[in-house]
Amino acid sequence: MSLSPPYYSWRTLQIGADRRVTKDEQTMGKLLDSIWPPLLLFAVVGLHLLCAPYTKVEESFNIQATHDFLTYGVPWTNSSAILADKFDHVTFPGSVPRTFVGALLLAGLATPFKALLEKQDPAVMQTLVRAIMGCVNAAALFSVKGAVDTAYGKTAGKWYVLLQASQFHVMFYASRTLPNMFAFAITTYALSALMLVKAVASKSPRSAKRRRLAMYLLTIAGIIFRSEIAILLAAETVYLLLRQRPSLTKEIIPAGVAGAVLGLATTISVDSFFWQQFPLWPEWVGFYYNTILGKSSEWGTSPFHYYFLNALPRLLLNPVTYLLCIPLALATRATQKTSQDILVPHVAFMLVYSLLPHKEWRFIIYIVPAFTAVASAGAGWIWTRRTKSAAYRAMSALLVLSTLASAVTSVALLYVSSLNYPGGSALSLLHDMTAAESGKNVHVYLDNLACQTGITRFQQIRPNWVYDKTEVEDTLLDPMFWQQFDYVLAEKPERVVGSWLPIATQHGYASLTLRPGQHADVLPFAAPPGRLLGVPHKAYNAVARLIRDKVSKGYWPAVRMEAKLYILEREAPSAAQT
């Protein structure tokens, strides 16, 4: 029986339409696959920024310098006088000079938005500056995802993004102006280039260019921002020479020389000008002070194994990554060589750096993307085989659950961290309480704790106000010094000379507790929650108190807050005194 022409034509069209729908769906699926990884990385960095917008003392040099560049520009004429009068680093130079290169770049990127945003809220410029910093680091992390796609496959690339986004420290600090995080962006781009070299034919012209680029970037990062990167550069160079035998005269030496010349020319010219010392190479001064003179030990010492048994597990956060995924990637023949090539230089970096007595996790943060990339190889291997056996199904379930648990833990750590900036919250509260005095001439004293926990020049938004940060102990004991102030932010009100009235108290994180008081806020905020968070905040407290009182016999996990800073107002003289 033959089909009639009308039926045949209709059926052909219908089949064609079905095929077009299928192609559209495939196109949409590919589009979503390409969009969600960068969106997730950028969104997580942005979430950390918005939930903890203030800064700590370790970030202060670069954030203050960025503010000064945006506000005063570069003083090409009468430089010494303007720097001494206007710039923060002259008043608070720190123990060793730091480079201005990162702050100058940030200010340059933020300048086009300055006129628009400052009219709305001057304090928002700090958020913008940190957002730019976060975007640079998020883009660097995403570049590693492309290298993972090439080295281990697209499934591993997706797991890289999930594992990286569910960590805490890298995502929290990605937008923070630590010197380590300026260097982090550069070392991460170098890592992506080296991963591609180690995953494809090492003798191709493209691989040679990538090796040169990586050596060039690592050299610049070490010279300008963090001298310890020289150890990582040496480890990568030696390993490449042993495994791939690149040309010394065409690749290694030209890249090193070019990076050294550009890095030294940049940092010496920029930093000699702003520190008014010539020649000045800040990272050499810091290296000499901390390493050769051994001054870093004054900040504390840690055992040799600290980076391996303490810092790295905390940075990776998810125990499945280093207990299962990385060992699997190193043991599986298909991923073994590339994984070894990626990890060995970073392990060597940690081994050598562990010889120094003073240790902090931020000194090795550059290795986190490499370890996460190798972990994603193991995760991808497990995930693609999840239907083949009960063991792979169990490991896949463990991988998913541990990643979700890490994400939840990161949110909890972000919440606790957001309570650690009482200085920034207290100054914001004072501004809110004194809105009517914004145009008056007001003097405010900001004590040491306030300045270390969130206050920067970006928060000093009232042009008629004078914000004083004097730290000289003899001056602080002089009664005449205190007579100039209208308000004081003080950790210890009893040390403030004169008659002062406490008008507000700023609380901050104290500890975790399992037995909060009967009327305690079990989900406290540094500032009162607004409309968006107000309703869920009340609902959470109500449910928590009900369970605590009726079910758990007083037990419920909560954060305990304590008074950190007091806002004091000068007490008006009485009628008898006048």
ROSE-159947 format. One record per residue (C-alpha): chain; x, y, z; residue number from 0. Coordinates in nm, 2 decimals, padded with zeros to 4 digits. Layout:
// residues N
<A <X Y Z> NUM>
...
// end
This chain:
// residues 578
<A <00.00 00.00 00.00> 0>
<A <00.14 00.33 -00.10> 1>
<A <00.11 00.65 00.10> 2>
<A <-00.08 00.94 -00.06> 3>
<A <00.11 01.25 -00.15> 4>
<A <-00.07 01.48 00.11> 5>
<A <00.01 01.24 00.40> 6>
<A <00.36 01.19 00.28> 7>
<A <00.42 01.56 00.26> 8>
<A <00.27 01.63 00.60> 9>
<A <00.47 01.35 00.77> 10>
<A <00.79 01.47 00.61> 11>
<A <00.72 01.82 00.74> 12>
<A <00.64 01.69 01.08> 13>
<A <00.96 01.49 01.10> 14>
<A <01.16 01.79 00.99> 15>
<A <00.99 02.00 01.26> 16>
<A <01.08 01.74 01.52> 17>
<A <01.44 01.75 01.40> 18>
<A <01.45 02.12 01.42> 19>
<A <01.31 02.12 01.77> 20>
<A <01.58 01.87 01.87> 21>
<A <01.85 02.08 01.72> 22>
<A <01.71 02.39 01.90> 23>
<A <01.71 02.20 02.22> 24>
<A <02.07 02.08 02.16> 25>
<A <02.17 02.44 02.09> 26>
<A <02.00 02.56 02.41> 27>
<A <02.17 02.29 02.61> 28>
<A <02.51 02.38 02.47> 29>
<A <02.44 02.75 02.55> 30>
<A <02.34 02.67 02.91> 31>
<A <02.65 02.45 02.95> 32>
<A <02.87 02.74 02.83> 33>
<A <02.69 03.01 03.05> 34>
<A <02.64 02.85 03.39> 35>
<A <03.01 02.78 03.48> 36>
<A <03.13 03.15 03.45> 37>
<A <02.80 03.28 03.60> 38>
<A <02.84 03.05 03.90> 39>
<A <03.20 03.16 03.97> 40>
<A <03.12 03.53 03.93> 41>
<A <02.80 03.50 04.13> 42>
<A <02.97 03.32 04.42> 43>
<A <03.24 03.58 04.44> 44>
<A <02.98 03.85 04.42> 45>
<A <02.78 03.69 04.70> 46>
<A <03.08 03.69 04.93> 47>
<A <03.15 04.05 04.85> 48>
<A <02.79 04.17 04.92> 49>
<A <02.76 03.98 05.24> 50>
<A <03.10 04.10 05.37> 51>
<A <03.16 04.44 05.21> 52>
<A <03.41 04.57 05.46> 53>
<A <03.78 04.50 05.49> 54>
<A <04.04 04.40 05.75> 55>
<A <04.37 04.55 05.83> 56>
<A <04.56 04.31 05.59> 57>
<A <04.38 04.46 05.30> 58>
<A <04.41 04.82 05.42> 59>
<A <04.72 04.93 05.22> 60>
<A <04.58 04.86 04.88> 61>
<A <04.22 04.97 04.95> 62>
<A <04.34 05.30 05.10> 63>
<A <04.58 05.35 04.81> 64>
<A <04.31 05.28 04.56> 65>
<A <04.09 05.54 04.73> 66>
<A <04.36 05.80 04.72> 67>
<A <04.43 05.74 04.35> 68>
<A <04.06 05.78 04.28> 69>
<A <04.02 06.09 04.49> 70>
<A <04.35 06.28 04.43> 71>
<A <04.48 06.12 04.12> 72>
<A <04.86 06.10 04.05> 73>
<A <05.03 06.42 04.18> 74>
<A <05.27 06.49 03.89> 75>
<A <05.36 06.84 04.03> 76>
<A <05.45 06.93 04.39> 77>
<A <05.45 06.55 04.45> 78>
<A <05.61 06.53 04.79> 79>
<A <05.38 06.79 04.95> 80>
<A <05.06 06.64 04.81> 81>
<A <05.16 06.29 04.90> 82>
<A <05.25 06.39 05.26> 83>
<A <04.93 06.59 05.30> 84>
<A <04.67 06.37 05.12> 85>
<A <04.79 06.00 05.09> 86>
<A <04.72 05.75 05.37> 87>
<A <05.05 05.55 05.33> 88>
<A <05.25 05.85 05.44> 89>
<A <05.07 05.86 05.78> 90>
<A <05.04 05.49 05.81> 91>
<A <05.34 05.34 05.62> 92>
<A <05.34 04.99 05.78> 93>
<A <05.65 04.79 05.87> 94>
<A <05.77 04.75 05.51> 95>
<A <05.68 04.94 05.19> 96>
<A <05.42 04.77 04.96> 97>
<A <05.38 04.81 04.59> 98>
<A <05.12 05.06 04.45> 99>
<A <05.10 04.88 04.11> 100>
<A <04.79 04.68 04.20> 101>
<A <04.61 04.97 04.35> 102>
<A <04.69 05.19 04.06> 103>
<A <04.55 04.93 03.82> 104>
<A <04.23 04.90 04.02> 105>
<A <04.18 05.28 04.04> 106>
<A <04.23 05.30 03.66> 107>
<A <03.97 05.04 03.60> 108>
<A <03.72 05.20 03.84> 109>
<A <03.77 05.56 03.72> 110>
<A <03.51 05.54 03.44> 111>
<A <03.24 05.46 03.69> 112>
<A <03.34 05.71 03.95> 113>
<A <03.14 06.01 03.85> 114>
<A <02.82 05.81 03.81> 115>
<A <02.84 05.61 04.13> 116>
<A <02.97 05.87 04.37> 117>
<A <02.66 06.08 04.32> 118>
<A <02.44 05.80 04.44> 119>
<A <02.66 05.68 04.74> 120>
<A <03.03 05.76 04.78> 121>
<A <03.08 05.44 04.99> 122>
<A <02.97 05.23 04.70> 123>
<A <03.30 05.30 04.53> 124>
<A <03.47 05.05 04.76> 125>
<A <03.22 04.78 04.65> 126>
<A <03.29 04.87 04.29> 127>
<A <03.67 04.84 04.34> 128>
<A <03.64 04.51 04.51> 129>
<A <03.40 04.39 04.25> 130>
<A <03.65 04.46 03.98> 131>
<A <03.91 04.27 04.18> 132>
<A <03.67 03.98 04.22> 133>
<A <03.59 03.97 03.84> 134>
<A <03.96 03.95 03.75> 135>
<A <04.01 03.66 03.99> 136>
<A <03.69 03.49 03.88> 137>
<A <03.79 03.52 03.52> 138>
<A <04.13 03.37 03.60> 139>
<A <03.96 03.07 03.77> 140>
<A <03.74 03.03 03.47> 141>
<A <04.04 03.01 03.24> 142>
<A <04.15 02.70 03.44> 143>
<A <03.81 02.55 03.36> 144>
<A <03.90 02.57 02.99> 145>
<A <04.24 02.40 03.05> 146>
<A <04.06 02.12 03.25> 147>
<A <03.82 02.07 02.95> 148>
<A <04.12 02.01 02.73> 149>
<A <04.32 01.80 02.98> 150>
<A <04.05 01.58 03.13> 151>
<A <03.72 01.64 02.93> 152>
<A <03.42 01.86 02.97> 153>
<A <03.27 01.66 03.25> 154>
<A <03.58 01.72 03.46> 155>
<A <03.56 02.09 03.36> 156>
<A <03.21 02.11 03.51> 157>
<A <03.32 01.94 03.83> 158>
<A <03.61 02.19 03.85> 159>
<A <03.37 02.48 03.86> 160>
<A <03.15 02.30 04.12> 161>
<A <03.44 02.21 04.34> 162>
<A <03.60 02.56 04.31> 163>
<A <03.27 02.74 04.38> 164>
<A <03.19 02.54 04.68> 165>
<A <03.52 02.62 04.85> 166>
<A <03.53 02.92 05.10> 167>
<A <03.87 03.08 05.12> 168>
<A <03.94 03.14 04.75> 169>
<A <03.59 03.27 04.68> 170>
<A <03.58 03.49 04.99> 171>
<A <03.92 03.65 04.93> 172>
<A <03.89 03.68 04.55> 173>
<A <03.76 04.03 04.58> 174>
<A <03.99 04.14 04.86> 175>
<A <04.29 04.36 04.80> 176>
<A <04.55 04.14 04.96> 177>
<A <04.88 04.14 04.77> 178>
<A <04.84 03.76 04.75> 179>
<A <04.52 03.80 04.56> 180>
<A <04.67 04.04 04.31> 181>
<A <04.94 03.77 04.25> 182>
<A <04.67 03.50 04.25> 183>
<A <04.51 03.62 03.93> 184>
<A <04.85 03.62 03.75> 185>
<A <04.96 03.27 03.88> 186>
<A <04.62 03.13 03.80> 187>
<A <04.64 03.24 03.44> 188>
<A <04.99 03.10 03.43> 189>
<A <04.85 02.77 03.56> 190>
<A <04.59 02.75 03.28> 191>
<A <04.87 02.79 03.02> 192>
<A <05.09 02.53 03.18> 193>
<A <04.80 02.28 03.21> 194>
<A <04.75 02.31 02.84> 195>
<A <05.12 02.25 02.78> 196>
<A <05.12 01.94 03.00> 197>
<A <04.80 01.80 02.84> 198>
<A <04.89 01.83 02.47> 199>
<A <05.19 01.79 02.25> 200>
<A <05.48 01.96 02.43> 201>
<A <05.69 02.02 02.11> 202>
<A <05.44 02.23 01.92> 203>
<A <05.49 02.60 01.86> 204>
<A <05.17 02.68 02.05> 205>
<A <05.31 02.49 02.36> 206>
<A <05.63 02.69 02.34> 207>
<A <05.43 03.01 02.34> 208>
<A <05.23 02.90 02.64> 209>
<A <05.55 02.80 02.83> 210>
<A <05.70 03.14 02.76> 211>
<A <05.37 03.31 02.87> 212>
<A <05.35 03.11 03.20> 213>
<A <05.72 03.18 03.29> 214>
<A <05.67 03.55 03.20> 215>
<A <05.36 03.58 03.42> 216>
<A <05.51 03.40 03.72> 217>
<A <05.82 03.62 03.70> 218>
<A <05.61 03.94 03.70> 219>
<A <05.39 03.82 03.98> 220>
<A <05.69 03.73 04.20> 221>
<A <05.88 04.06 04.13> 222>
<A <05.59 04.30 04.18> 223>
<A <05.35 04.13 04.42> 224>
<A <05.48 03.83 04.62> 225>
<A <05.84 03.72 04.64> 226>
<A <05.75 03.36 04.74> 227>
<A <05.62 03.30 04.39> 228>
<A <05.99 03.27 04.29> 229>
<A <05.98 02.93 04.45> 230>
<A <05.69 02.82 04.24> 231>
<A <05.85 02.96 03.93> 232>
<A <06.17 02.77 04.01> 233>
<A <05.98 02.45 04.07> 234>
<A <05.78 02.48 03.74> 235>
<A <06.10 02.57 03.55> 236>
<A <06.30 02.27 03.68> 237>
<A <06.01 02.03 03.62> 238>
<A <05.95 02.15 03.27> 239>
<A <06.33 02.11 03.19> 240>
<A <06.32 01.76 03.32> 241>
<A <05.99 01.64 03.16> 242>
<A <05.96 01.84 02.84> 243>
<A <06.31 01.98 02.77> 244>
<A <06.21 02.32 02.64> 245>
<A <06.47 02.54 02.48> 246>
<A <06.66 02.75 02.74> 247>
<A <06.76 03.01 02.48> 248>
<A <06.43 03.04 02.30> 249>
<A <06.18 02.99 02.59> 250>
<A <06.30 02.99 02.95> 251>
<A <06.56 03.26 02.95> 252>
<A <06.38 03.51 02.72> 253>
<A <06.06 03.47 02.92> 254>
<A <06.25 03.52 03.25> 255>
<A <06.45 03.81 03.13> 256>
<A <06.14 03.99 02.97> 257>
<A <05.93 03.93 03.29> 258>
<A <06.22 04.05 03.51> 259>
<A <06.28 04.36 03.31> 260>
<A <05.91 04.46 03.28> 261>
<A <05.84 04.37 03.65> 262>
<A <06.14 04.56 03.79> 263>
<A <06.08 04.86 03.56> 264>
<A <05.72 04.88 03.66> 265>
<A <05.76 04.84 04.04> 266>
<A <06.07 05.05 04.08> 267>
<A <05.94 05.34 03.87> 268>
<A <05.59 05.34 04.03> 269>
<A <05.69 05.26 04.39> 270>
<A <05.99 05.49 04.40> 271>
<A <05.77 05.78 04.30> 272>
<A <05.49 05.72 04.55> 273>
<A <05.73 05.63 04.84> 274>
<A <05.96 05.91 04.74> 275>
<A <06.26 05.68 04.76> 276>
<A <06.48 05.59 04.47> 277>
<A <06.55 05.32 04.38> 278>
<A <06.29 05.12 04.57> 279>
<A <06.18 04.76 04.51> 280>
<A <05.92 04.68 04.77> 281>
<A <05.92 04.30 04.74> 282>
<A <06.29 04.29 04.79> 283>
<A <06.26 04.50 05.10> 284>
<A <05.99 04.28 05.23> 285>
<A <06.18 03.96 05.15> 286>
<A <06.49 04.10 05.32> 287>
<A <06.29 04.21 05.63> 288>
<A <06.08 03.89 05.67> 289>
<A <06.31 03.62 05.55> 290>
<A <06.68 03.72 05.57> 291>
<A <06.63 03.92 05.90> 292>
<A <06.37 03.66 06.02> 293>
<A <06.12 03.93 06.13> 294>
<A <05.82 03.72 06.01> 295>
<A <05.88 03.49 06.30> 296>
<A <05.76 03.76 06.53> 297>
<A <05.41 03.70 06.40> 298>
<A <05.42 03.34 06.51> 299>
<A <05.56 03.01 06.39> 300>
<A <05.41 02.68 06.28> 301>
<A <05.54 02.33 06.24> 302>
<A <05.69 02.20 05.91> 303>
<A <05.37 02.00 05.83> 304>
<A <05.13 02.30 05.88> 305>
<A <05.07 02.36 05.51> 306>
<A <05.01 01.99 05.43> 307>
<A <04.80 01.88 05.72> 308>
<A <04.62 02.21 05.82> 309>
<A <04.62 02.48 05.55> 310>
<A <04.56 02.28 05.24> 311>
<A <04.27 02.07 05.37> 312>
<A <04.11 02.39 05.49> 313>
<A <04.16 02.56 05.16> 314>
<A <04.02 02.27 04.96> 315>
<A <03.74 02.23 05.22> 316>
<A <03.58 01.92 05.07> 317>
<A <03.76 01.61 05.21> 318>
<A <03.65 01.40 04.92> 319>
<A <03.87 01.60 04.69> 320>
<A <04.19 01.51 04.87> 321>
<A <04.10 01.17 05.01> 322>
<A <03.93 01.03 04.70> 323>
<A <03.94 01.24 04.38> 324>
<A <04.31 01.34 04.38> 325>
<A <04.44 00.99 04.46> 326>
<A <04.21 00.85 04.19> 327>
<A <04.34 01.10 03.93> 328>
<A <04.70 01.01 04.02> 329>
<A <04.63 00.63 04.01> 330>
<A <04.42 00.61 03.69> 331>
<A <04.64 00.56 03.38> 332>
<A <04.43 00.80 03.16> 333>
<A <04.48 01.09 03.40> 334>
<A <04.80 01.00 03.58> 335>
<A <05.07 01.17 03.38> 336>
<A <04.89 01.51 03.34> 337>
<A <04.79 01.50 03.71> 338>
<A <05.15 01.44 03.82> 339>
<A <05.28 01.71 03.59> 340>
<A <05.04 01.96 03.74> 341>
<A <05.08 01.87 04.11> 342>
<A <05.45 01.79 04.15> 343>
<A <05.57 02.16 04.11> 344>
<A <05.31 02.28 04.35> 345>
<A <05.39 02.01 04.61> 346>
<A <05.76 02.11 04.57> 347>
<A <05.66 02.47 04.63> 348>
<A <05.49 02.38 04.95> 349>
<A <05.78 02.16 05.07> 350>
<A <06.04 02.44 05.02> 351>
<A <05.81 02.71 05.17> 352>
<A <05.75 02.49 05.47> 353>
<A <06.11 02.55 05.57> 354>
<A <06.02 02.90 05.68> 355>
<A <05.89 02.91 06.04> 356>
<A <05.61 03.17 05.99> 357>
<A <05.32 03.02 05.80> 358>
<A <04.98 03.15 05.68> 359>
<A <04.73 02.98 05.45> 360>
<A <04.73 03.28 05.22> 361>
<A <05.10 03.23 05.14> 362>
<A <05.01 02.91 04.95> 363>
<A <04.67 03.01 04.81> 364>
<A <04.81 03.00 04.46> 365>
<A <04.82 02.62 04.46> 366>
<A <04.44 02.58 04.52> 367>
<A <04.33 02.59 04.15> 368>
<A <04.59 02.33 04.06> 369>
<A <04.48 02.08 04.33> 370>
<A <04.12 02.15 04.25> 371>
<A <04.18 02.09 03.88> 372>
<A <04.34 01.75 03.95> 373>
<A <04.05 01.67 04.19> 374>
<A <03.81 01.74 03.91> 375>
<A <03.98 01.48 03.69> 376>
<A <03.90 01.22 03.96> 377>
<A <03.55 01.36 04.00> 378>
<A <03.49 01.34 03.62> 379>
<A <03.62 00.99 03.61> 380>
<A <03.38 00.88 03.88> 381>
<A <03.08 01.07 03.73> 382>
<A <03.11 00.93 03.38> 383>
<A <03.11 00.57 03.52> 384>
<A <02.83 00.62 03.78> 385>
<A <02.60 00.37 03.59> 386>
<A <02.86 00.10 03.55> 387>
<A <02.88 -00.04 03.90> 388>
<A <02.75 00.00 04.26> 389>
<A <03.09 00.13 04.37> 390>
<A <03.09 00.41 04.12> 391>
<A <02.72 00.49 04.21> 392>
<A <02.82 00.51 04.58> 393>
<A <03.13 00.73 04.50> 394>
<A <02.91 00.96 04.28> 395>
<A <02.66 01.00 04.56> 396>
<A <02.94 01.07 04.80> 397>
<A <03.08 01.33 04.56> 398>
<A <02.75 01.51 04.52> 399>
<A <02.67 01.51 04.89> 400>
<A <03.02 01.63 04.99> 401>
<A <03.00 01.91 04.74> 402>
<A <02.66 02.02 04.87> 403>
<A <02.79 02.00 05.22> 404>
<A <03.09 02.21 05.13> 405>
<A <02.87 02.47 04.97> 406>
<A <02.65 02.48 05.29> 407>
<A <02.97 02.50 05.50> 408>
<A <03.09 02.79 05.29> 409>
<A <02.77 02.98 05.34> 410>
<A <02.80 02.92 05.71> 411>
<A <03.16 03.05 05.71> 412>
<A <03.05 03.35 05.51> 413>
<A <02.78 03.43 05.76> 414>
<A <03.02 03.41 06.05> 415>
<A <03.28 03.61 05.86> 416>
<A <03.03 03.89 05.79> 417>
<A <03.01 03.95 06.17> 418>
<A <03.38 04.02 06.20> 419>
<A <03.38 04.38 06.08> 420>
<A <03.24 04.59 06.37> 421>
<A <03.44 04.89 06.26> 422>
<A <03.28 04.93 05.93> 423>
<A <02.94 04.85 06.07> 424>
<A <02.98 05.10 06.36> 425>
<A <03.08 05.39 06.13> 426>
<A <02.79 05.31 05.90> 427>
<A <02.56 05.31 06.21> 428>
<A <02.70 05.65 06.32> 429>
<A <02.63 05.80 05.98> 430>
<A <02.27 05.67 05.99> 431>
<A <02.22 05.81 06.34> 432>
<A <02.35 06.15 06.25> 433>
<A <02.20 06.21 05.91> 434>
<A <02.08 06.56 06.02> 435>
<A <02.45 06.66 06.09> 436>
<A <02.59 06.55 05.75> 437>
<A <02.65 06.92 05.65> 438>
<A <02.80 07.03 05.98> 439>
<A <03.16 07.04 06.09> 440>
<A <03.20 06.73 06.30> 441>
<A <03.51 06.56 06.45> 442>
<A <03.51 06.19 06.49> 443>
<A <03.78 05.97 06.66> 444>
<A <03.82 05.62 06.53> 445>
<A <04.02 05.39 06.75> 446>
<A <04.26 05.11 06.65> 447>
<A <04.01 04.83 06.65> 448>
<A <03.76 05.02 06.45> 449>
<A <04.02 05.09 06.18> 450>
<A <04.14 04.73 06.18> 451>
<A <03.79 04.59 06.13> 452>
<A <03.63 04.76 05.84> 453>
<A <03.69 05.14 05.83> 454>
<A <03.86 05.27 05.52> 455>
<A <03.87 05.61 05.36> 456>
<A <03.59 05.50 05.13> 457>
<A <03.36 05.50 05.44> 458>
<A <03.46 05.85 05.53> 459>
<A <03.19 05.99 05.31> 460>
<A <03.11 06.33 05.47> 461>
<A <03.33 06.60 05.34> 462>
<A <03.27 06.84 05.63> 463>
<A <03.36 06.57 05.89> 464>
<A <03.71 06.51 06.02> 465>
<A <03.80 06.15 06.09> 466>
<A <04.09 06.11 06.32> 467>
<A <04.29 05.79 06.36> 468>
<A <04.57 05.90 06.60> 469>
<A <04.75 05.60 06.75> 470>
<A <05.02 05.78 06.96> 471>
<A <04.98 05.67 07.32> 472>
<A <05.10 05.99 07.48> 473>
<A <04.86 06.19 07.27> 474>
<A <04.57 05.97 07.37> 475>
<A <04.64 06.04 07.74> 476>
<A <04.62 06.42 07.69> 477>
<A <04.27 06.56 07.79> 478>
<A <04.31 06.85 07.55> 479>
<A <04.33 06.60 07.26> 480>
<A <03.98 06.47 07.33> 481>
<A <03.81 06.81 07.35> 482>
<A <03.80 06.85 06.97> 483>
<A <03.58 06.55 06.91> 484>
<A <03.20 06.53 06.89> 485>
<A <03.19 06.15 06.85> 486>
<A <03.42 05.86 06.93> 487>
<A <03.43 05.50 06.82> 488>
<A <03.61 05.32 07.10> 489>
<A <03.68 04.96 07.20> 490>
<A <03.73 05.07 07.57> 491>
<A <03.52 05.37 07.66> 492>
<A <03.70 05.40 08.00> 493>
<A <04.01 05.51 07.82> 494>
<A <03.84 05.80 07.65> 495>
<A <03.92 06.11 07.85> 496>
<A <03.63 06.35 07.93> 497>
<A <03.25 06.33 07.97> 498>
<A <03.09 06.11 07.71> 499>
<A <02.75 05.95 07.66> 500>
<A <02.72 05.60 07.50> 501>
<A <02.46 05.63 07.23> 502>
<A <02.50 05.29 07.06> 503>
<A <02.70 04.96 07.08> 504>
<A <02.83 04.77 06.79> 505>
<A <02.84 04.39 06.85> 506>
<A <03.06 04.14 06.66> 507>
<A <03.13 03.77 06.65> 508>
<A <03.24 03.61 06.98> 509>
<A <03.20 03.24 06.95> 510>
<A <02.97 02.95 06.85> 511>
<A <02.74 02.81 07.11> 512>
<A <02.50 02.51 07.14> 513>
<A <02.30 02.66 07.43> 514>
<A <02.19 03.01 07.35> 515>
<A <02.00 03.21 07.61> 516>
<A <01.62 03.18 07.62> 517>
<A <01.57 03.52 07.45> 518>
<A <01.89 03.52 07.25> 519>
<A <01.89 03.60 06.88> 520>
<A <02.01 03.27 06.73> 521>
<A <02.08 03.42 06.39> 522>
<A <02.23 03.76 06.47> 523>
<A <02.34 04.02 06.21> 524>
<A <02.60 04.29 06.24> 525>
<A <02.33 04.54 06.15> 526>
<A <01.95 04.51 06.18> 527>
<A <01.82 04.30 05.88> 528>
<A <01.63 04.50 05.63> 529>
<A <01.30 04.42 05.47> 530>
<A <01.44 04.15 05.25> 531>
<A <01.59 03.95 05.54> 532>
<A <01.36 04.07 05.82> 533>
<A <01.08 03.82 05.77> 534>
<A <01.29 03.50 05.72> 535>
<A <01.51 03.61 06.01> 536>
<A <01.21 03.63 06.25> 537>
<A <01.07 03.30 06.11> 538>
<A <01.41 03.12 06.17> 539>
<A <01.43 03.25 06.52> 540>
<A <01.07 03.14 06.60> 541>
<A <01.13 02.79 06.47> 542>
<A <01.46 02.76 06.64> 543>
<A <01.32 02.87 06.98> 544>
<A <01.03 02.63 06.94> 545>
<A <01.25 02.33 06.87> 546>
<A <01.50 02.44 07.14> 547>
<A <01.23 02.48 07.41> 548>
<A <01.01 02.18 07.32> 549>
<A <01.24 01.92 07.16> 550>
<A <01.61 01.97 07.21> 551>
<A <01.61 02.07 07.58> 552>
<A <01.78 02.40 07.52> 553>
<A <02.03 02.30 07.26> 554>
<A <02.05 02.48 06.92> 555>
<A <02.35 02.59 06.72> 556>
<A <02.39 02.97 06.74> 557>
<A <02.64 03.25 06.72> 558>
<A <02.72 03.44 07.03> 559>
<A <02.78 03.81 06.99> 560>
<A <02.96 04.05 07.22> 561>
<A <03.01 04.42 07.24> 562>
<A <03.31 04.52 07.02> 563>
<A <03.28 04.90 06.98> 564>
<A <03.10 05.18 07.16> 565>
<A <02.97 05.49 06.99> 566>
<A <03.02 05.78 07.23> 567>
<A <02.88 06.14 07.20> 568>
<A <03.03 06.43 07.38> 569>
<A <02.80 06.50 07.68> 570>
<A <02.66 06.85 07.67> 571>
<A <02.75 07.06 07.97> 572>
<A <02.49 07.10 08.24> 573>
<A <02.33 07.43 08.33> 574>
<A <02.54 07.45 08.64> 575>
<A <02.86 07.40 08.44> 576>
<A <02.77 07.67 08.20> 577>
// end
